[in-house]
Amino acid sequence: MTHRHERQLVASGSPYEEPIGFSRAVRVGDRVVVAGTAPNWPDGQVDPDVEAQADRCIEIMLAALAEAGAAAEDVVRTRTYLVEAADWEAAGRAHGRYFRATRPASTMVVVSGFIDPRWKVEMEAEAIIGSGSPPIA
């Protein structure tokens, strides 16, 4: 017997969602997966500072998670994509501000570039709703 879960799609208003055919986040059961998230402001502006970009990515991800019923403490996995390896510390500081207590599994990867050359970082996350208890030592 198979169990089908409802699929909740979360949009963020990204101009790429419709033509590419993706959602900012998808919830199935207690799992929420957030797509690669770029550091755009609603007006299309992008702060040139990589730490500010990482903060913006995380803010967008947390909003999508909240719409799907999850929170930062439910995040079990993050991925950070950087154009410059030297930016790992700035992106890491932003990540630490939001996830220091939760400490999800996390990966940083250096890539050759993004769709918008102003972007220095993109991030994605995975959450399991209800997993937000303190980590076991």
C-alpha positions as CSV (number, residue, x, y, z in Angstrom):
1,M,0.0,0.0,0.0
2,T,1.4,3.4,-0.9
3,H,0.7,6.6,1.0
4,R,0.4,9.8,-1.0
5,H,1.1,13.0,0.8
6,E,-0.3,16.4,-0.2
7,R,2.2,18.5,-2.1
8,Q,2.3,22.2,-1.0
9,L,4.1,24.6,-3.3
10,V,5.5,27.9,-2.0
11,A,6.2,30.7,-4.4
12,S,8.4,33.7,-3.7
13,G,7.6,35.9,-6.7
14,S,10.9,35.2,-8.4
15,P,10.7,36.0,-12.1
16,Y,12.4,32.6,-12.8
17,E,9.7,30.5,-11.1
18,E,7.1,30.5,-13.9
19,P,9.3,30.2,-17.1
20,I,11.6,27.5,-15.5
21,G,8.7,25.8,-13.7
22,F,9.9,25.6,-10.1
23,S,8.8,26.5,-6.7
24,R,10.8,28.4,-4.0
25,A,9.9,25.5,-1.7
26,V,8.0,22.3,-1.7
27,R,6.5,20.6,1.3
28,V,5.6,16.9,1.2
29,G,4.6,15.4,4.5
30,D,6.9,16.8,7.2
31,R,9.7,17.6,4.8
32,V,10.3,21.0,3.2
33,V,12.9,21.5,0.5
34,V,13.9,25.1,-0.4
35,A,15.3,25.7,-3.9
36,G,18.5,27.5,-4.7
37,T,17.8,31.0,-3.4
38,A,19.4,34.2,-4.8
39,P,20.0,37.4,-2.9
40,N,17.5,39.6,-4.8
41,W,15.4,42.3,-3.1
42,P,11.8,42.7,-4.3
43,D,12.8,45.7,-6.5
44,G,15.5,43.5,-8.2
45,Q,18.4,45.2,-6.4
46,V,21.3,43.1,-5.2
47,D,23.6,44.3,-2.4
48,P,27.2,43.9,-3.5
49,D,28.4,42.6,-0.1
50,V,28.6,38.8,0.1
51,E,27.6,38.7,3.7
52,A,24.5,40.9,3.1
53,Q,23.7,38.6,0.1
54,A,23.9,35.5,2.3
55,D,21.6,37.2,4.9
56,R,19.1,38.0,2.1
57,C,19.2,34.4,0.8
58,I,18.5,33.1,4.3
59,E,15.7,35.6,4.9
60,I,14.0,34.5,1.7
61,M,14.5,30.8,2.6
62,L,13.1,31.3,6.2
63,A,10.0,33.1,4.8
64,A,9.4,30.1,2.4
65,L,9.9,27.7,5.3
66,A,7.5,29.6,7.5
67,E,4.9,29.6,4.7
68,A,5.3,25.8,4.6
69,G,5.0,25.5,8.4
70,A,8.7,25.1,9.2
71,A,11.2,27.3,11.0
72,A,15.0,27.7,11.2
73,E,15.2,25.1,14.0
74,D,13.7,22.5,11.7
75,V,16.4,22.9,9.1
76,V,18.5,19.8,8.8
77,R,20.6,20.6,5.7
78,T,21.9,23.7,3.9
79,R,24.0,24.2,0.8
80,T,25.9,27.4,0.0
81,Y,27.1,28.0,-3.5
82,L,29.9,30.7,-3.9
83,V,31.6,32.2,-6.9
84,E,34.7,33.0,-4.9
85,A,36.2,30.6,-2.4
86,A,37.5,33.5,-0.4
87,D,33.9,34.5,0.4
88,W,33.3,31.4,2.6
89,E,33.9,33.3,5.9
90,A,31.4,36.1,5.1
91,A,28.8,33.6,4.0
92,G,29.6,31.4,7.0
93,R,29.0,34.3,9.4
94,A,25.6,34.9,8.0
95,H,24.8,31.2,8.2
96,G,26.0,31.1,11.8
97,R,23.7,33.9,12.8
98,Y,20.7,31.9,11.8
99,F,21.7,28.3,12.3
100,R,24.4,28.3,15.1
101,A,22.0,26.6,17.6
102,T,20.5,24.1,15.1
103,R,23.8,23.2,13.3
104,P,22.3,21.5,10.2
105,A,24.5,19.4,7.9
106,S,26.0,22.0,5.6
107,T,28.0,22.1,2.4
108,M,29.8,25.0,0.7
109,V,30.6,24.6,-3.0
110,V,32.5,27.0,-5.3
111,V,30.8,27.3,-8.7
112,S,31.8,29.2,-11.9
113,G,28.9,31.6,-11.8
114,F,25.2,32.3,-11.6
115,I,22.4,33.5,-13.9
116,D,22.9,37.0,-12.6
117,P,26.5,38.1,-12.4
118,R,25.7,40.4,-9.4
119,W,25.1,37.3,-7.3
120,K,28.1,36.1,-5.2
121,V,26.1,33.4,-3.3
122,E,23.1,31.2,-3.6
123,M,21.7,29.0,-0.8
124,E,19.3,26.2,-0.4
125,A,17.8,24.3,2.6
126,E,16.0,21.2,3.7
127,A,13.8,21.0,6.8
128,I,11.9,18.3,8.6
129,I,9.0,19.9,10.6
130,G,9.1,19.0,14.2
131,S,12.8,18.1,14.2
132,G,13.8,21.3,16.0
133,S,14.7,19.8,19.4
134,P,18.2,20.6,20.7
135,P,20.9,18.5,19.2
136,I,22.1,15.4,21.1
137,A,25.7,16.0,22.3
